[in-house]
């Protein structure tokens, strides 16, 4: 791949990585916030665990993009 293509892919990966980080922070804040609202126990805990799963999904994608960035930089 040429230099311009690598630079544009690197910029895309950095932007995507930042979006994943923002989504992970928002999801974690919302997940913790679910513990403090008054709803039925079943819906509160099911949404809490769904939030935890999403947090791990975002973190895994974040670190995968980090690996691709490192590979391009090398």
Secondary structure, 3 states (H helix, E strand, C coil): CCHHHHHHHHHHHHHHHHHHHHHHHHHHHHHHHHCCCCCCHHHHHHHHHHHHHHHHHHHHHHHHHHHHHHHHHC
